[in-house]
Amino acid sequence: MSTPLPGPLARPNYLSWPPGPYQPDADPNSPAFDPATATPAASYPLDGDVSLDDEQYHRPLERLHGMGMHAAGVAFGLQLSCVIGQPGATIAPGLALDPAGRHIYLAAGGQAEVGLSPVTGSANPATLLTVSPTGVVVPTIMPNPPGGNYAAGTYYVVAQWRETWNPTGAVSNHNNSTYNDTPWLQLVTAVTYGPDQQVILGQVVLDANGNVTSAGYGDVGGLQRTSVSLPAQSLQLQRAVTTGGSGADTAPWGAVRAREAGGVEIAVAKSTDQINLLNGGGGNFAALAVSADQATFGDLTNPGINLDGAQATIYVGAPGNYGDVLVADGAGHRSVSLVGDTAHVIVGGETLNGEVRMLNAQAADTMALNGETGAAVVQRVGAFANNLIDVDTFFLHVHGADLALDGRSKNNNRALVDWGDKLIINFAGDYPNGVEINSSLAVDDVISAQGVPLMGNPARKVFYWTMWTGSGDFANDGTSNSHTLDLGKETQFTAYVAISYIQADYNHSGAVTSGILSVDGSVLPPMGTSSIIGNVLQQVISSQGRYVTFYAGAGGDSISVQATIVVFYE
């Protein structure tokens, strides 16, 4: 407080008589000193009247104002401070109000009662400590009773209204004495309510030696230090202004008032007035927390924005008023718009390309829509319940090395593979049962298998050749006359060879043969063994290659043979 505080409080007490002289153990709070029964003596005709004024008007009026116009708590000061690991709890000067409306005033230069039991008379001296400008230390190690340290545990530090008789204040008559305000400061495990009600200043935890191990304002959500408050239906705030325009209030006002159905309202005078929450210096404050299930903005009966704290949901829009959510960049340009009227989302805007990114639980990108390039980057495209994905476009470009059409196999089989400048169907035999085409197939260029053109052109090339072999060529040793055909390049072909003419004097030891010996130097496997001529080889083959070697032969006396060769190839 900027205004200097008043000094310690003291009051005179005009005691009733009879019974006569002042009793040393008398309690000024006792009903025995009720001034209503005072009988003023002739020598002191005004004592009883003054006592009545003091005890039955001024002091009750003070309490009525305190308890009727305020709620109990700390008004100012009375801060609790401790040194962790050391005994004692320091209480600074200050003022509190108890629930009975009495002022508990700890004044610098005054005194405080810190004993375990209250003492108000003079039979036993009170445990009074003088209050310094920094306060008074409430001991946590007590000399009375002997060894009377507070047990280890948690204690409330409380203040209680108290007066103590001051024997030096008696003047001219012992029935006329002075009483000083001596607030009673103590440590308790339970707060007292009733005629002698206490005000909590804080809470300390003590060890077995009376040392403070921790300190705070009290139980969270329970008994704790509070400040005085004003029980009022409405608090109206006004502020003077230097000048005002036409129709302006000369003293603008705002009110904080109780809501009829429960709660609090903040009201202003005009629809053009504002309600601001701001730092007193004009800047920002740290945080604004609203513990509410619902927070609405707009017309009270039809709010346009509803914040549902219980469901963590934001609703924008109301009947007759569609909602928009607009997000601007640092230059004030709209970068994200949620438009309720047309139910669409716009990402990007002036000077800023839009981008939508989706992350997985590991914060890795799994999908992105790029507004600058118009590209959609995804890891997987899946269909909804109809299992249908339509791609409606004149051109469809798939830029990938592998085109896996695994279908029902679900084995990532590679149907098409871009292998350099070559397109491979059924790469590496991923489809072990081959490729089947159940339709007419028209091919305008060469189709090849393993680099060798397939015979897809109906206008195929045909090679025709005849071989003639006499009996001297083959004799009985199985040798033959062979011919190698050069097809010009490696290609797919079908070759056939057969005996077309035999000239001989037949006997049991004569024989003729023909076949396909090899392709590109690789000898074909025999079909089995037969006569004295040797192995019987292939007569018809479909293969690929460039050089095909045929043979024909005759064995025995006076035998000649002619073989005919036919080859179809690209």
HELIX and SHEET records of a PDB file:
HELIX    1   1 PRO A   31  PHE A   33  5                                   3    
HELIX    2   2 PRO A   35  THR A   37  5                                   3    
HELIX    3   3 ASP A   47  ASP A   53  1                                   7    
HELIX    4   4 ASP A   54  HIS A   58  3                                   5    
HELIX    5   5 ARG A   59  MET A   69  1                                  11    
HELIX    6   6 PRO A  167  GLY A  169  5                                   3    
HELIX    7   7 PHE A  427  GLY A  429  5                                   3    
HELIX    8   8 SER A  471  PHE A  474  1                                   4    
SHEET    1   A 3 ALA A  10  TYR A  14  0                                        
SHEET    2   A 3 ASN A 176  ASP A 181 -1                                        
SHEET    3   A 3 GLU A 163  ASN A 166 -1                                        
SHEET    1   B 3 GLY A  73  GLY A  77  0                                        
SHEET    2   B 3 GLY A  94  LEU A  97 -1                                        
SHEET    3   B 3 HIS A 103  LEU A 106 -1                                        
SHEET    1   C 3 LEU A  80  SER A  81  0                                        
SHEET    2   C 3 ALA A  89  ILE A  91 -1                                        
SHEET    3   C 3 VAL A 136  VAL A 138 -1                                        
SHEET    1   D 2 GLN A 111  GLU A 113  0                                        
SHEET    2   D 2 LEU A 128  THR A 130 -1                                        
SHEET    1   E 2 ILE A 141  MET A 142  0                                        
SHEET    2   E 2 GLY A 148  ASN A 149 -1                                        
SHEET    1   F 4 TRP A 184  VAL A 188  0                                        
SHEET    2   F 4 GLY A 153  GLN A 160 -1                                        
SHEET    3   F 4 GLN A 198  LEU A 206 -1                                        
SHEET    4   F 4 VAL A 212  GLY A 216 -1                                        
SHEET    1   G 3 SER A 234  GLN A 238  0                                        
SHEET    2   G 3 TRP A 253  ALA A 258 -1                                        
SHEET    3   G 3 VAL A 264  VAL A 268 -1                                        
SHEET    1   H 3 GLN A 294  GLY A 298  0                                        
SHEET    2   H 3 PRO A 303  ASP A 308 -1                                        
SHEET    3   H 3 THR A 313  VAL A 316 -1                                        
SHEET    1   I 3 ASP A 324  ALA A 328  0                                        
SHEET    2   I 3 ARG A 334  VAL A 339 -1                                        
SHEET    3   I 3 HIS A 344  VAL A 347 -1                                        
SHEET    1   J 3 GLU A 355  LEU A 359  0                                        
SHEET    2   J 3 ASP A 365  ASN A 370 -1                                        
SHEET    3   J 3 ALA A 375  VAL A 378 -1                                        
SHEET    1   K 3 ASP A 402  ALA A 404  0                                        
SHEET    2   K 3 ARG A 414  TRP A 419 -1                                        
SHEET    3   K 3 LYS A 422  ILE A 425 -1                                        
SHEET    1   L 2 SER A 448  ALA A 449  0                                        
SHEET    2   L 2 VAL A 452  PRO A 453 -1                                        
SHEET    1   M 6 LYS A 461  THR A 469  0                                        
SHEET    2   M 6 ILE A 559  TYR A 569 -1                                        
SHEET    3   M 6 ASN A 481  ALA A 504 -1                                        
SHEET    4   M 6 VAL A 540  GLY A 555 -1                                        
SHEET    5   M 6 ALA A 511  VAL A 519 -1                                        
SHEET    6   M 6 SER A 522  VAL A 523 -1                                        
SHEET    1   N 2 GLY A 528  THR A 529  0                                        
SHEET    2   N 2 ASN A 535  VAL A 536 -1                                        
END                                                                             
